[in-house]
Amino acid sequence: MINSAFYKIRNFHTLWEELNLLWRRDQLSQQDILFLADNFPNYAALAITHKAKFNQRLEVILTIKEFIPRGELRTISREMKLLISAIIVMITFGWSNVRLAHFRRILVYPDSYYSTISKKYHRGEVNPTHGIIVISCSGLLEGLKNDSDGINLGIHEVAHALKLENQIYSNNEFEFFDTKIYTEFQNLANREIAKINTRAPTIFRLSGGFNDHEFFAVALEVFFERPTVFFEYNPHLYGILVQLLQQDPRVWLNK
């Protein structure tokens, strides 16, 4: 009885949030749409029906995330917000209600910044304790400039957030990964990590061999930017990621 009451309250709260979100949603302008078509290849390649879904999801992300300038950055441009939000939508596109709810704040630096936690300079990071994604403008734009090299800072950091979100039990989004599929992914990932660390030929860069978290982020960079190359290199691993993320970039990208 107590559990039933809890879920009713939680579902009512979720419904109220959705109605409130619908009322205050940050709607895309025609200029926003044209900007995305010119600067975000994955969006430009979508079919019309998928674009409509993408637009709706993008408006939600723009509404619920707080973008905070850091360093010498005084304001965050609309274009930068669009690009960061578009990456979140692209990566979570396979699920209808995954919005990385835990990560409400996105800190944006103009360039590399010094982290007081790691005592190192970074271009991006994820802080699950405080629900923060950190991105540098220069790093993000550099990753988007070449959209077929398998190196993309935005995808990398959002991938970290996605993996962590799946394990955070304080909101309604946890455990959206299929457990069986994710276990299979981990088994295949461990083999690739071993190959990276023994310098065997691989399409994944060296940082992917650091641990399973880094490999997941590096793998998603290649998955979205070089899907055909990824598939030809390891169709089993690629297919497992398609199942895990519930989408296949090869469907709309000729890469």
PyRosetta script that sets phi, psi and omega in degrees:
from pyrosetta import init, pose_from_sequence

init()
pose = pose_from_sequence("MINSAFYKIRNFHTLWEELNLLWRRDQLSQQDILFLADNFPNYAALAITHKAKFNQRLEVILTIKEFIPRGELRTISREMKLLISAIIVMITFGWSNVRLAHFRRILVYPDSYYSTISKKYHRGEVNPTHGIIVISCSGLLEGLKNDSDGINLGIHEVAHALKLENQIYSNNEFEFFDTKIYTEFQNLANREIAKINTRAPTIFRLSGGFNDHEFFAVALEVFFERPTVFFEYNPHLYGILVQLLQQDPRVWLNK")
pose.set_psi(1, -43.4)
pose.set_omega(1, 179.8)
pose.set_phi(2, -64.4)
pose.set_psi(2, -45.3)
pose.set_omega(2, 179.2)
pose.set_phi(3, -61.2)
pose.set_psi(3, -41.4)
pose.set_omega(3, 179.1)
pose.set_phi(4, -61.1)
pose.set_psi(4, -43.1)
pose.set_omega(4, 179.5)
pose.set_phi(5, -65.2)
pose.set_psi(5, -39.0)
pose.set_omega(5, -179.8)
pose.set_phi(6, -61.9)
pose.set_psi(6, -46.4)
pose.set_omega(6, -178.1)
pose.set_phi(7, -67.3)
pose.set_psi(7, -32.8)
pose.set_omega(7, 176.6)
pose.set_phi(8, -65.0)
pose.set_psi(8, -43.1)
pose.set_omega(8, 178.8)
pose.set_phi(9, -64.4)
pose.set_psi(9, -44.2)
pose.set_omega(9, -179.5)
pose.set_phi(10, -64.4)
pose.set_psi(10, -41.6)
pose.set_omega(10, 179.1)
pose.set_phi(11, -66.2)
pose.set_psi(11, -36.8)
pose.set_omega(11, 177.3)
pose.set_phi(12, -65.5)
pose.set_psi(12, -41.5)
pose.set_omega(12, 178.9)
pose.set_phi(13, -62.8)
pose.set_psi(13, -41.1)
pose.set_omega(13, 178.8)
pose.set_phi(14, -63.9)
pose.set_psi(14, -42.5)
pose.set_omega(14, 178.8)
pose.set_phi(15, -62.5)
pose.set_psi(15, -41.5)
pose.set_omega(15, 179.2)
pose.set_phi(16, -63.5)
pose.set_psi(16, -41.4)
pose.set_omega(16, 177.8)
pose.set_phi(17, -61.6)
pose.set_psi(17, -41.2)
pose.set_omega(17, -178.9)
pose.set_phi(18, -66.4)
pose.set_psi(18, -41.5)
pose.set_omega(18, 178.8)
pose.set_phi(19, -65.7)
pose.set_psi(19, -40.9)
pose.set_omega(19, 178.3)
pose.set_phi(20, -65.2)
pose.set_psi(20, -39.1)
pose.set_omega(20, 179.0)
pose.set_phi(21, -64.8)
pose.set_psi(21, -41.0)
pose.set_omega(21, 179.2)
pose.set_phi(22, -61.3)
pose.set_psi(22, -35.3)
pose.set_omega(22, -177.5)
pose.set_phi(23, -72.3)
pose.set_psi(23, -38.2)
pose.set_omega(23, -172.5)
pose.set_phi(24, -109.8)
pose.set_psi(24, 15.6)
pose.set_omega(24, -174.5)
pose.set_phi(25, -59.3)
pose.set_psi(25, 138.1)
pose.set_omega(25, 178.3)
pose.set_phi(26, -79.5)
pose.set_psi(26, 95.8)
pose.set_omega(26, -173.4)
pose.set_phi(27, -76.3)
pose.set_psi(27, 142.7)
pose.set_omega(27, 179.0)
pose.set_phi(28, -76.4)
pose.set_psi(28, 140.2)
pose.set_omega(28, 174.2)
pose.set_phi(29, -92.5)
pose.set_psi(29, 168.5)
pose.set_omega(29, 176.1)
pose.set_phi(30, -62.5)
pose.set_psi(30, -33.3)
pose.set_omega(30, 177.7)
pose.set_phi(31, -65.3)
pose.set_psi(31, -39.0)
pose.set_omega(31, 176.8)
pose.set_phi(32, -60.7)
pose.set_psi(32, -45.3)
pose.set_omega(32, -177.9)
pose.set_phi(33, -64.5)
pose.set_psi(33, -41.9)
pose.set_omega(33, 178.1)
pose.set_phi(34, -64.6)
pose.set_psi(34, -39.0)
pose.set_omega(34, 178.3)
pose.set_phi(35, -61.7)
pose.set_psi(35, -45.6)
pose.set_omega(35, 179.9)
pose.set_phi(36, -63.7)
pose.set_psi(36, -41.1)
pose.set_omega(36, -179.9)
pose.set_phi(37, -62.0)
pose.set_psi(37, -32.6)
pose.set_omega(37, -178.2)
pose.set_phi(38, -88.3)
pose.set_psi(38, -22.4)
pose.set_omega(38, -170.6)
pose.set_phi(39, -124.3)
pose.set_psi(39, -3.3)
pose.set_omega(39, 179.6)
pose.set_phi(40, -131.7)
pose.set_psi(40, 91.3)
pose.set_omega(40, -172.5)
pose.set_phi(41, -53.6)
pose.set_psi(41, -38.1)
pose.set_omega(41, -179.5)
pose.set_phi(42, -62.1)
pose.set_psi(42, -34.7)
pose.set_omega(42, 177.6)
pose.set_phi(43, -71.5)
pose.set_psi(43, -44.5)
pose.set_omega(43, -177.8)
pose.set_phi(44, -60.4)
pose.set_psi(44, -30.1)
pose.set_omega(44, -175.9)
pose.set_phi(45, -84.5)
pose.set_psi(45, -7.8)
pose.set_omega(45, -177.7)
pose.set_phi(46, -71.5)
pose.set_psi(46, 148.8)
pose.set_omega(46, 172.8)
pose.set_phi(47, -69.1)
pose.set_psi(47, 163.1)
pose.set_omega(47, -176.0)
pose.set_phi(48, -57.9)
pose.set_psi(48, -43.8)
pose.set_omega(48, -179.6)
pose.set_phi(49, -65.1)
pose.set_psi(49, -37.9)
pose.set_omega(49, 178.0)
pose.set_phi(50, -71.1)
pose.set_psi(50, -33.0)
pose.set_omega(50, 176.3)
pose.set_phi(51, -62.3)
pose.set_psi(51, -40.5)
pose.set_omega(51, 179.8)
pose.set_phi(52, -62.0)
pose.set_psi(52, -43.0)
pose.set_omega(52, 177.7)
pose.set_phi(53, -65.5)
pose.set_psi(53, -42.7)
pose.set_omega(53, 179.2)
pose.set_phi(54, -60.2)
pose.set_psi(54, -44.2)
pose.set_omega(54, -179.4)
pose.set_phi(55, -59.9)
pose.set_psi(55, -44.2)
pose.set_omega(55, 180.0)
pose.set_phi(56, -63.0)
pose.set_psi(56, -44.5)
pose.set_omega(56, -179.8)
pose.set_phi(57, -65.7)
pose.set_psi(57, -37.8)
pose.set_omega(57, -179.5)
pose.set_phi(58, -64.6)
pose.set_psi(58, -40.6)
pose.set_omega(58, 178.4)
pose.set_phi(59, -61.7)
pose.set_psi(59, -36.8)
pose.set_omega(59, 178.6)
pose.set_phi(60, -65.7)
pose.set_psi(60, -47.6)
pose.set_omega(60, -179.2)
pose.set_phi(61, -61.3)
pose.set_psi(61, -44.4)
pose.set_omega(61, 178.9)
pose.set_phi(62, -60.0)
pose.set_psi(62, -30.6)
pose.set_omega(62, -177.5)
pose.set_phi(63, -80.3)
pose.set_psi(63, -41.4)
pose.set_omega(63, -171.3)
pose.set_phi(64, -90.8)
pose.set_psi(64, -15.5)
pose.set_omega(64, -180.0)
pose.set_phi(65, -93.1)
pose.set_psi(65, 142.9)
pose.set_omega(65, 175.7)
pose.set_phi(66, -102.9)
pose.set_psi(66, 115.4)
pose.set_omega(66, -179.8)
pose.set_phi(67, -94.6)
pose.set_psi(67, 122.4)
pose.set_omega(67, -172.7)
pose.set_phi(68, -122.2)
pose.set_psi(68, 120.3)
pose.set_omega(68, 178.5)
pose.set_phi(69, -72.8)
pose.set_psi(69, 143.8)
pose.set_omega(69, 179.6)
pose.set_phi(70, -135.3)
pose.set_psi(70, 168.2)
pose.set_omega(70, -178.4)
pose.set_phi(71, 64.0)
pose.set_psi(71, -134.7)
pose.set_omega(71, -179.7)
pose.set_phi(72, -84.5)
pose.set_psi(72, -0.6)
pose.set_omega(72, -179.7)
pose.set_phi(73, -78.6)
pose.set_psi(73, 123.9)
pose.set_omega(73, -178.7)
pose.set_phi(74, -95.7)
pose.set_psi(74, -35.1)
pose.set_omega(74, 177.0)
pose.set_phi(75, -137.4)
pose.set_psi(75, 158.8)
pose.set_omega(75, 177.3)
pose.set_phi(76, -110.9)
pose.set_psi(76, 123.3)
pose.set_omega(76, -176.5)
pose.set_phi(77, -66.6)
pose.set_psi(77, 156.2)
pose.set_omega(77, 176.0)
pose.set_phi(78, -59.3)
pose.set_psi(78, -39.3)
pose.set_omega(78, -178.8)
pose.set_phi(79, -62.5)
pose.set_psi(79, -41.1)
pose.set_omega(79, 179.4)
pose.set_phi(80, -66.2)
pose.set_psi(80, -40.8)
pose.set_omega(80, 177.1)
pose.set_phi(81, -62.2)
pose.set_psi(81, -40.0)
pose.set_omega(81, 179.3)
pose.set_phi(82, -63.2)
pose.set_psi(82, -44.2)
pose.set_omega(82, -178.0)
pose.set_phi(83, -65.8)
pose.set_psi(83, -45.5)
pose.set_omega(83, 179.2)
pose.set_phi(84, -63.6)
pose.set_psi(84, -45.0)
pose.set_omega(84, -179.5)
pose.set_phi(85, -65.4)
pose.set_psi(85, -37.4)
pose.set_omega(85, 179.8)
pose.set_phi(86, -63.3)
pose.set_psi(86, -36.7)
pose.set_omega(86, 177.8)
pose.set_phi(87, -65.4)
pose.set_psi(87, -41.2)
pose.set_omega(87, 177.3)
pose.set_phi(88, -61.5)
pose.set_psi(88, -45.7)
pose.set_omega(88, 180.0)
pose.set_phi(89, -64.0)
pose.set_psi(89, -43.5)
pose.set_omega(89, -179.2)
pose.set_phi(90, -58.2)
pose.set_psi(90, -46.9)
pose.set_omega(90, -176.2)
pose.set_phi(91, -71.0)
pose.set_psi(91, -33.7)
pose.set_omega(91, -178.0)
pose.set_phi(92, -97.0)
pose.set_psi(92, 9.9)
pose.set_omega(92, -171.3)
pose.set_phi(93, -61.2)
pose.set_psi(93, -25.5)
pose.set_omega(93, -178.4)
pose.set_phi(94, -74.0)
pose.set_psi(94, -14.2)
pose.set_omega(94, 178.5)
pose.set_phi(95, -113.2)
pose.set_psi(95, 144.5)
pose.set_omega(95, -176.8)
pose.set_phi(96, -79.9)
pose.set_psi(96, -27.3)
pose.set_omega(96, -173.1)
pose.set_phi(97, -128.1)
pose.set_psi(97, 20.9)
pose.set_omega(97, 176.8)
pose.set_phi(98, -94.6)
pose.set_psi(98, 117.7)
pose.set_omega(98, -176.4)
pose.set_phi(99, -128.0)
pose.set_psi(99, 11.5)
pose.set_omega(99, -175.0)
pose.set_phi(100, 54.8)
pose.set_psi(100, 52.4)
pose.set_omega(100, -173.6)
pose.set_phi(101, -58.8)
pose.set_psi(101, -32.8)
pose.set_omega(101, -179.0)
pose.set_phi(102, -65.9)
pose.set_psi(102, -32.2)
pose.set_omega(102, -176.9)
pose.set_phi(103, -94.4)
pose.set_psi(103, 80.6)
pose.set_omega(103, -174.3)
pose.set_phi(104, -83.0)
pose.set_psi(104, -25.7)
pose.set_omega(104, -175.9)
pose.set_phi(105, -111.3)
pose.set_psi(105, 136.5)
pose.set_omega(105, 177.5)
pose.set_phi(106, -122.1)
pose.set_psi(106, 112.5)
pose.set_omega(106, 179.9)
pose.set_phi(107, -90.2)
pose.set_psi(107, 131.4)
pose.set_omega(107, -176.7)
pose.set_phi(108, -120.8)
pose.set_psi(108, 120.2)
pose.set_omega(108, 175.8)
pose.set_phi(109, -102.9)
pose.set_psi(109, 154.3)
pose.set_omega(109, 177.6)
pose.set_phi(110, -70.5)
pose.set_psi(110, -32.1)
pose.set_omega(110, -176.3)
pose.set_phi(111, -151.8)
pose.set_psi(111, -163.2)
pose.set_omega(111, 177.4)
pose.set_phi(112, -56.6)
pose.set_psi(112, 147.4)
pose.set_omega(112, -176.4)
pose.set_phi(113, -137.1)
pose.set_psi(113, 159.4)
pose.set_omega(113, -179.1)
pose.set_phi(114, -93.8)
pose.set_psi(114, 125.1)
pose.set_omega(114, 179.2)
pose.set_phi(115, -92.0)
pose.set_psi(115, 123.4)
pose.set_omega(115, 178.7)
pose.set_phi(116, -72.7)
pose.set_psi(116, -15.1)
pose.set_omega(116, -179.8)
pose.set_phi(117, -83.0)
pose.set_psi(117, -52.2)
pose.set_omega(117, -177.8)
pose.set_phi(118, -89.5)
pose.set_psi(118, -12.9)
pose.set_omega(118, -176.9)
pose.set_phi(119, 62.1)
pose.set_psi(119, 33.0)
pose.set_omega(119, 179.3)
pose.set_phi(120, -136.3)
pose.set_psi(120, 165.0)
pose.set_omega(120, 173.8)
pose.set_phi(121, -87.1)
pose.set_psi(121, 138.2)
pose.set_omega(121, -178.9)
pose.set_phi(122, -131.5)
pose.set_psi(122, 162.1)
pose.set_omega(122, 171.2)
pose.set_phi(123, -110.4)
pose.set_psi(123, -9.6)
pose.set_omega(123, 178.3)
pose.set_phi(124, -178.5)
pose.set_psi(124, 155.1)
pose.set_omega(124, 177.6)
pose.set_phi(125, -166.3)
pose.set_psi(125, 170.8)
pose.set_omega(125, 178.7)
pose.set_phi(126, -128.4)
pose.set_psi(126, 132.7)
pose.set_omega(126, 179.5)
pose.set_phi(127, -117.9)
pose.set_psi(127, 98.1)
pose.set_omega(127, -177.5)
pose.set_phi(128, -69.3)
pose.set_psi(128, -27.8)
pose.set_omega(128, -179.2)
pose.set_phi(129, -61.2)
pose.set_psi(129, -42.1)
pose.set_omega(129, -177.9)
pose.set_phi(130, -105.4)
pose.set_psi(130, 5.0)
pose.set_omega(130, 177.4)
pose.set_phi(131, 64.0)
pose.set_psi(131, 48.6)
pose.set_omega(131, -173.7)
pose.set_phi(132, -126.0)
pose.set_psi(132, 137.6)
pose.set_omega(132, 168.0)
pose.set_phi(133, -110.9)
pose.set_psi(133, 131.8)
pose.set_omega(133, -179.4)
pose.set_phi(134, -114.8)
pose.set_psi(134, 131.2)
pose.set_omega(134, -177.3)
pose.set_phi(135, -136.2)
pose.set_psi(135, 140.7)
pose.set_omega(135, 171.8)
pose.set_phi(136, -99.4)
pose.set_psi(136, 138.4)
pose.set_omega(136, -179.0)
pose.set_phi(137, -57.9)
pose.set_psi(137, -46.6)
pose.set_omega(137, -176.8)
pose.set_phi(138, -63.2)
pose.set_psi(138, -41.2)
pose.set_omega(138, 179.8)
pose.set_phi(139, -66.6)
pose.set_psi(139, -40.9)
pose.set_omega(139, 179.0)
pose.set_phi(140, -63.2)
pose.set_psi(140, -48.5)
pose.set_omega(140, -177.9)
pose.set_phi(141, -66.3)
pose.set_psi(141, -35.4)
pose.set_omega(141, 177.8)
pose.set_phi(142, -63.3)
pose.set_psi(142, -40.3)
pose.set_omega(142, 179.4)
pose.set_phi(143, -67.2)
pose.set_psi(143, -34.3)
pose.set_omega(143, -179.2)
pose.set_phi(144, -81.1)
pose.set_psi(144, -23.4)
pose.set_omega(144, -177.2)
pose.set_phi(145, -61.2)
pose.set_psi(145, -42.2)
pose.set_omega(145, 175.5)
pose.set_phi(146, -113.3)
pose.set_psi(146, 102.2)
pose.set_omega(146, -172.9)
pose.set_phi(147, -93.5)
pose.set_psi(147, 17.7)
pose.set_omega(147, 179.7)
pose.set_phi(148, -137.0)
pose.set_psi(148, 17.7)
pose.set_omega(148, 180.0)
pose.set_phi(149, -99.4)
pose.set_psi(149, -3.1)
pose.set_omega(149, 178.7)
pose.set_phi(150, 74.8)
pose.set_psi(150, 18.5)
pose.set_omega(150, 177.7)
pose.set_phi(151, -127.8)
pose.set_psi(151, 113.4)
pose.set_omega(151, -175.8)
pose.set_phi(152, -150.2)
pose.set_psi(152, 109.6)
pose.set_omega(152, -176.2)
pose.set_phi(153, -59.5)
pose.set_psi(153, -42.4)
pose.set_omega(153, -178.7)
pose.set_phi(154, -61.0)
pose.set_psi(154, -47.4)
pose.set_omega(154, 178.1)
pose.set_phi(155, -61.7)
pose.set_psi(155, -41.7)
pose.set_omega(155, -177.4)
pose.set_phi(156, -58.8)
pose.set_psi(156, -50.5)
pose.set_omega(156, -176.5)
pose.set_phi(157, -71.6)
pose.set_psi(157, -38.3)
pose.set_omega(157, 178.4)
pose.set_phi(158, -67.7)
pose.set_psi(158, -33.4)
pose.set_omega(158, 176.1)
pose.set_phi(159, -61.6)
pose.set_psi(159, -42.1)
pose.set_omega(159, 176.0)
pose.set_phi(160, -59.1)
pose.set_psi(160, -45.7)
pose.set_omega(160, -179.1)
pose.set_phi(161, -63.0)
pose.set_psi(161, -40.1)
pose.set_omega(161, 179.8)
pose.set_phi(162, -61.3)
pose.set_psi(162, -47.0)
pose.set_omega(162, -179.1)
pose.set_phi(163, -62.6)
pose.set_psi(163, -40.6)
pose.set_omega(163, 179.3)
pose.set_phi(164, -70.5)
pose.set_psi(164, -40.0)
pose.set_omega(164, -179.9)
pose.set_phi(165, -57.4)
pose.set_psi(165, -37.5)
pose.set_omega(165, -179.8)
pose.set_phi(166, -61.8)
pose.set_psi(166, -20.8)
pose.set_omega(166, -175.6)
pose.set_phi(167, -107.1)
pose.set_psi(167, 0.4)
pose.set_omega(167, -176.7)
pose.set_phi(168, -95.0)
pose.set_psi(168, 119.4)
pose.set_omega(168, -171.4)
pose.set_phi(169, -94.7)
pose.set_psi(169, 8.1)
pose.set_omega(169, -176.3)
pose.set_phi(170, -89.2)
pose.set_psi(170, 2.9)
pose.set_omega(170, 177.1)
pose.set_phi(171, -141.6)
pose.set_psi(171, -176.5)
pose.set_omega(171, -174.1)
pose.set_phi(172, -84.5)
pose.set_psi(172, 4.2)
pose.set_omega(172, -172.7)
pose.set_phi(173, -101.2)
pose.set_psi(173, -1.9)
pose.set_omega(173, -173.5)
pose.set_phi(174, -70.3)
pose.set_psi(174, 155.0)
pose.set_omega(174, 176.6)
pose.set_phi(175, 57.6)
pose.set_psi(175, 44.5)
pose.set_omega(175, 174.0)
pose.set_phi(176, -87.3)
pose.set_psi(176, -13.6)
pose.set_omega(176, 171.7)
pose.set_phi(177, -71.8)
pose.set_psi(177, 135.2)
pose.set_omega(177, 171.5)
pose.set_phi(178, -68.1)
pose.set_psi(178, 121.5)
pose.set_omega(178, -172.9)
pose.set_phi(179, -59.4)
pose.set_psi(179, -44.2)
pose.set_omega(179, -178.8)
pose.set_phi(180, -64.3)
pose.set_psi(180, -43.8)
pose.set_omega(180, -179.9)
pose.set_phi(181, -66.6)
pose.set_psi(181, -41.0)
pose.set_omega(181, -179.3)
pose.set_phi(182, -66.1)
pose.set_psi(182, -37.1)
pose.set_omega(182, 176.9)
pose.set_phi(183, -62.0)
pose.set_psi(183, -41.1)
pose.set_omega(183, 177.6)
pose.set_phi(184, -65.1)
pose.set_psi(184, -39.9)
pose.set_omega(184, 177.1)
pose.set_phi(185, -60.1)
pose.set_psi(185, -45.1)
pose.set_omega(185, -179.4)
pose.set_phi(186, -60.5)
pose.set_psi(186, -40.2)
pose.set_omega(186, 178.8)
pose.set_phi(187, -62.6)
pose.set_psi(187, -44.6)
pose.set_omega(187, 179.0)
pose.set_phi(188, -69.6)
pose.set_psi(188, -36.8)
pose.set_omega(188, 179.6)
pose.set_phi(189, -63.7)
pose.set_psi(189, -39.5)
pose.set_omega(189, 179.7)
pose.set_phi(190, -60.4)
pose.set_psi(190, -35.6)
pose.set_omega(190, 177.8)
pose.set_phi(191, -67.1)
pose.set_psi(191, -41.1)
pose.set_omega(191, 179.4)
pose.set_phi(192, -68.6)
pose.set_psi(192, -37.9)
pose.set_omega(192, 177.9)
pose.set_phi(193, -61.2)
pose.set_psi(193, -41.5)
pose.set_omega(193, 177.8)
pose.set_phi(194, -63.2)
pose.set_psi(194, -39.9)
pose.set_omega(194, 179.1)
pose.set_phi(195, -64.4)
pose.set_psi(195, -42.8)
pose.set_omega(195, 179.7)
pose.set_phi(196, -60.5)
pose.set_psi(196, -44.6)
pose.set_omega(196, -175.3)
pose.set_phi(197, -74.8)
pose.set_psi(197, -15.4)
pose.set_omega(197, 175.5)
pose.set_phi(198, -101.5)
pose.set_psi(198, 6.9)
pose.set_omega(198, 178.8)
pose.set_phi(199, 62.4)
pose.set_psi(199, 28.2)
pose.set_omega(199, 174.4)
pose.set_phi(200, -73.7)
pose.set_psi(200, 155.6)
pose.set_omega(200, -179.7)
pose.set_phi(201, -58.3)
pose.set_psi(201, 130.5)
pose.set_omega(201, -179.1)
pose.set_phi(202, -157.7)
pose.set_psi(202, 158.2)
pose.set_omega(202, 177.3)
pose.set_phi(203, -89.3)
pose.set_psi(203, -4.8)
pose.set_omega(203, -177.1)
pose.set_phi(204, -96.1)
pose.set_psi(204, 141.0)
pose.set_omega(204, -178.0)
pose.set_phi(205, -75.7)
pose.set_psi(205, 164.6)
pose.set_omega(205, -170.1)
pose.set_phi(206, -57.6)
pose.set_psi(206, -35.2)
pose.set_omega(206, -177.6)
pose.set_phi(207, -62.5)
pose.set_psi(207, -20.7)
pose.set_omega(207, 178.0)
pose.set_phi(208, -68.9)
pose.set_psi(208, -14.6)
pose.set_omega(208, 179.9)
pose.set_phi(209, -88.2)
pose.set_psi(209, -0.7)
pose.set_omega(209, -176.3)
pose.set_phi(210, -67.8)
pose.set_psi(210, -48.8)
pose.set_omega(210, 175.8)
pose.set_phi(211, -164.8)
pose.set_psi(211, 179.7)
pose.set_omega(211, -176.3)
pose.set_phi(212, -68.1)
pose.set_psi(212, -28.2)
pose.set_omega(212, 177.6)
pose.set_phi(213, -66.6)
pose.set_psi(213, -45.9)
pose.set_omega(213, 179.8)
pose.set_phi(214, -67.5)
pose.set_psi(214, -37.6)
pose.set_omega(214, 179.6)
pose.set_phi(215, -64.3)
pose.set_psi(215, -41.7)
pose.set_omega(215, 179.3)
pose.set_phi(216, -57.3)
pose.set_psi(216, -46.0)
pose.set_omega(216, -178.8)
pose.set_phi(217, -66.3)
pose.set_psi(217, -42.9)
pose.set_omega(217, 178.8)
pose.set_phi(218, -66.1)
pose.set_psi(218, -40.2)
pose.set_omega(218, 179.7)
pose.set_phi(219, -62.8)
pose.set_psi(219, -38.2)
pose.set_omega(219, 179.4)
pose.set_phi(220, -70.1)
pose.set_psi(220, -30.9)
pose.set_omega(220, 174.9)
pose.set_phi(221, -60.0)
pose.set_psi(221, -46.7)
pose.set_omega(221, -179.5)
pose.set_phi(222, -70.6)
pose.set_psi(222, -38.7)
pose.set_omega(222, -179.1)
pose.set_phi(223, -56.7)
pose.set_psi(223, -43.4)
pose.set_omega(223, -176.8)
pose.set_phi(224, -88.2)
pose.set_psi(224, -27.6)
pose.set_omega(224, -176.8)
pose.set_phi(225, -98.7)
pose.set_psi(225, -26.3)
pose.set_omega(225, -178.1)
pose.set_phi(226, -136.5)
pose.set_psi(226, 54.1)
pose.set_omega(226, -173.8)
pose.set_phi(227, -60.3)
pose.set_psi(227, -40.3)
pose.set_omega(227, -179.3)
pose.set_phi(228, -67.5)
pose.set_psi(228, -43.5)
pose.set_omega(228, 177.2)
pose.set_phi(229, -61.2)
pose.set_psi(229, -42.5)
pose.set_omega(229, 178.5)
pose.set_phi(230, -60.3)
pose.set_psi(230, -47.7)
pose.set_omega(230, -178.0)
pose.set_phi(231, -61.3)
pose.set_psi(231, -43.0)
pose.set_omega(231, -179.4)
pose.set_phi(232, -68.0)
pose.set_psi(232, -32.0)
pose.set_omega(232, -179.5)
pose.set_phi(233, -73.2)
pose.set_psi(233, -46.9)
pose.set_omega(233, -177.4)
pose.set_phi(234, -150.6)
pose.set_psi(234, 83.9)
pose.set_omega(234, -176.5)
pose.set_phi(235, -61.5)
pose.set_psi(235, -30.1)
pose.set_omega(235, 179.4)
pose.set_phi(236, -67.4)
pose.set_psi(236, -49.6)
pose.set_omega(236, 179.1)
pose.set_phi(237, -63.2)
pose.set_psi(237, -42.6)
pose.set_omega(237, 178.8)
pose.set_phi(238, -60.9)
pose.set_psi(238, -44.8)
pose.set_omega(238, -179.4)
pose.set_phi(239, -62.7)
pose.set_psi(239, -36.1)
pose.set_omega(239, 177.7)
pose.set_phi(240, -66.5)
pose.set_psi(240, -39.4)
pose.set_omega(240, 177.5)
pose.set_phi(241, -66.6)
pose.set_psi(241, -36.2)
pose.set_omega(241, 175.4)
pose.set_phi(242, -59.3)
pose.set_psi(242, -44.8)
pose.set_omega(242, 178.6)
pose.set_phi(243, -67.2)
pose.set_psi(243, -40.8)
pose.set_omega(243, -177.5)
pose.set_phi(244, -65.9)
pose.set_psi(244, -45.5)
pose.set_omega(244, -177.6)
pose.set_phi(245, -89.7)
pose.set_psi(245, -7.2)
pose.set_omega(245, 177.7)
pose.set_phi(246, 57.9)
pose.set_psi(246, 41.0)
pose.set_omega(246, 175.7)
pose.set_phi(247, -163.1)
pose.set_psi(247, 156.4)
pose.set_omega(247, -180.0)
pose.set_phi(248, -131.8)
pose.set_psi(248, 104.3)
pose.set_omega(248, -178.9)
pose.set_phi(249, -57.6)
pose.set_psi(249, -22.8)
pose.set_omega(249, 179.5)
pose.set_phi(250, -65.3)
pose.set_psi(250, -20.6)
pose.set_omega(250, -178.4)
pose.set_phi(251, -63.4)
pose.set_psi(251, -36.8)
pose.set_omega(251, -178.2)
pose.set_phi(252, -119.0)
pose.set_psi(252, -3.3)
pose.set_omega(252, 179.9)
pose.set_phi(253, -114.3)
pose.set_psi(253, 135.1)
pose.set_omega(253, 177.4)
pose.set_phi(254, -99.7)
pose.set_psi(254, 70.0)
pose.set_omega(254, -176.3)
pose.set_phi(255, -129.8)
pose.dump_pdb("model.pdb")
